[in-house]
Amino acid sequence: MRITSQLICQAADQLKGFVGLNRKTGHYIVRFSEDSFGMDVADDGIIATSEFVWAAGPGEAMTLKRERVQLLLDQNIDDRINITEPLRVYMTRREMPEISALRSLAQS
């Protein structure tokens, strides 16, 4: 299977769970319910993992940040987060620049 940037973006958008910055330790943690963070993570700092991996890029584009995907990989719960092969390929292909894309809400 050929891994394209479109497949990588789709894999990023299918990530599960939530990420929050623990104010005491200064580390990002992953949970699978917004309610399970406790008082060490501010409610307004909880973000879906599928949004966490994207950062504002040039213009209206967003960039899929390898450092943020790596934070998820470091949790060692790949199956629960739903990290799939396209994201693994993205992480190993360091010679390839980070992906920038225009993202929009799809109507279902």
TIBA-303499 format. One record per residue (C-alpha): residue number from 1; residue in one letter; x negated, y negated, z. Coordinates in pm, 1 decimal, padded with zeros to 6 digits. Each point is the difference from the previous one (the first is absolute). Last residue first. Layout:
% TIBA-303499
ATOM   k r        X        Y        Z
ATOM NUM A        X        Y        Z
...
This chain:
% TIBA-303499
ATOM   k r        X        Y        Z
ATOM 108 S  02183.8 -01413.1  00717.5
ATOM 107 Q -00138.7 -00346.7 -00071.0
ATOM 106 A -00377.6 -00013.9  00018.0
ATOM 105 L -00149.5 -00275.7  00215.7
ATOM 104 S -00293.0 -00159.0 -00177.4
ATOM 103 R -00373.5  00044.4 -00009.8
ATOM 102 L -00248.3 -00170.8 -00229.9
ATOM 101 A -00312.6  00207.0  00014.7
ATOM 100 S -00364.2 -00011.5  00102.2
ATOM  99 I -00188.4  00327.9  00028.9
ATOM  98 E -00334.9 -00004.9  00177.8
ATOM  97 P -00289.7  00023.6 -00241.7
ATOM  96 M -00111.6  00343.8 -00122.9
ATOM  95 E -00358.5  00086.5  00096.4
ATOM  94 R  00133.7  00110.3  00339.1
ATOM  93 R  00196.3  00286.8 -00156.3
ATOM  92 T  00029.9  00216.5  00311.9
ATOM  91 M  00275.1 -00206.7  00161.9
ATOM  90 Y  00206.2 -00024.7 -00315.9
ATOM  89 V -00028.0  00377.8 -00045.3
ATOM  88 R  00134.1  00051.7  00352.7
ATOM  87 L  00283.4 -00244.2 -00073.2
ATOM  86 P  00097.2  00195.6 -00314.5
ATOM  85 E -00019.0  00328.8  00194.3
ATOM  84 T  00262.1 -00083.0  00260.6
ATOM  83 I  00004.2 -00174.2  00336.6
ATOM  82 N  00346.0  00072.5  00137.0
ATOM  81 I -00043.8 -00155.4  00345.6
ATOM  80 R  00100.4  00331.8  00156.4
ATOM  79 D -00219.8  00196.3 -00239.6
ATOM  78 D -00301.7 -00228.3  00046.4
ATOM  77 I -00000.1  00008.8  00380.1
ATOM  76 N -00374.4 -00038.0  00046.3
ATOM  75 Q  00033.9 -00360.0  00131.6
ATOM  74 D -00317.5 -00091.7 -00190.4
ATOM  73 L  00190.9  00040.5 -00326.8
ATOM  72 L  00234.0 -00280.3  00105.9
ATOM  71 L -00286.1 -00237.3  00077.8
ATOM  70 Q -00153.8  00105.9 -00333.4
ATOM  69 V  00314.4 -00115.6 -00183.0
ATOM  68 R -00049.8 -00337.4  00168.6
ATOM  67 E -00366.5 -00021.3 -00101.5
ATOM  66 R  00092.8  00102.9 -00354.9
ATOM  65 K  00231.7 -00297.9 -00040.8
ATOM  64 L  00265.5  00026.1 -00272.1
ATOM  63 T  00004.2 -00359.6 -00121.7
ATOM  62 M  00310.5 -00212.7 -00048.4
ATOM  61 A  00065.3 -00227.0 -00296.3
ATOM  60 E  00178.7 -00335.8  00018.8
ATOM  59 G -00318.4 -00197.0 -00051.3
ATOM  58 P -00307.0  00202.4  00093.9
ATOM  57 G  00066.1  00249.4  00276.5
ATOM  56 A  00226.5  00016.0  00300.4
ATOM  55 A -00060.3  00329.0  00177.6
ATOM  54 W  00141.3  00349.2 -00052.4
ATOM  53 V -00081.6  00296.8  00226.2
ATOM  52 F  00230.3 -00129.3  00275.7
ATOM  51 E  00303.9 -00005.3 -00230.6
ATOM  50 S  00024.3  00378.1 -00045.9
ATOM  49 T -00109.9  00038.2  00362.8
ATOM  48 A  00313.8 -00187.3  00111.7
ATOM  47 I -00090.2 -00295.5  00220.6
ATOM  46 I  00009.2 -00065.2  00373.8
ATOM  45 G -00156.9 -00333.4  00096.2
ATOM  44 D  00329.6 -00181.5  00066.0
ATOM  43 D  00080.4  00249.6  00274.3
ATOM  42 A -00333.2 -00067.7  00169.9
ATOM  41 V -00201.9  00315.5  00068.8
ATOM  40 D -00121.5  00081.1  00353.5
ATOM  39 M  00357.3 -00003.0  00134.4
ATOM  38 G  00099.0  00337.2 -00136.0
ATOM  37 F -00062.0  00123.6 -00352.7
ATOM  36 S  00273.7  00264.5 -00019.3
ATOM  35 D  00296.0 -00218.5 -00098.2
ATOM  34 E -00117.4 -00064.8 -00355.5
ATOM  33 S  00006.1  00373.1 -00056.8
ATOM  32 F -00261.8  00215.4 -00167.6
ATOM  31 R -00302.9 -00150.1  00167.7
ATOM  30 V -00339.2 -00108.9 -00129.8
ATOM  29 I -00258.5 -00196.7  00197.2
ATOM  28 Y -00217.9 -00293.4 -00098.0
ATOM  27 H -00278.6 -00079.3  00241.4
ATOM  26 G -00058.4 -00318.7  00204.2
ATOM  25 T -00001.4  00203.4  00320.3
ATOM  24 K  00235.6 -00209.7  00212.5
ATOM  23 R  00199.2 -00160.9 -00283.2
ATOM  22 N  00071.9  00330.4 -00173.8
ATOM  21 L  00056.7 -00100.4 -00361.5
ATOM  20 G  00302.4  00176.2 -00143.6
ATOM  19 V  00054.0  00236.4 -00290.0
ATOM  18 F  00325.1  00174.2 -00092.1
ATOM  17 G  00081.9  00335.8 -00151.5
ATOM  16 K  00012.6  00140.7 -00349.8
ATOM  15 L -00198.2 -00071.2 -00316.1
ATOM  14 Q  00204.8  00017.9 -00321.3
ATOM  13 D -00098.4 -00348.0 -00124.8
ATOM  12 A -00367.1  00095.7  00012.5
ATOM  11 A  00067.8  00312.0 -00208.4
ATOM  10 Q  00188.7 -00210.5 -00257.5
ATOM   9 C -00294.1 -00239.8 -00021.7
ATOM   8 I -00241.1  00289.7 -00054.6
ATOM   7 L  00227.7  00151.4 -00263.8
ATOM   6 Q  00012.3 -00334.8 -00184.3
ATOM   5 S -00378.1 -00033.7  00026.6
ATOM   4 T -00026.0  00328.9 -00185.3
ATOM   3 I -00106.4  00342.1  00122.0
ATOM   2 R -00018.7  00253.3 -00282.3
ATOM   1 M  00135.6  00338.6  00097.0
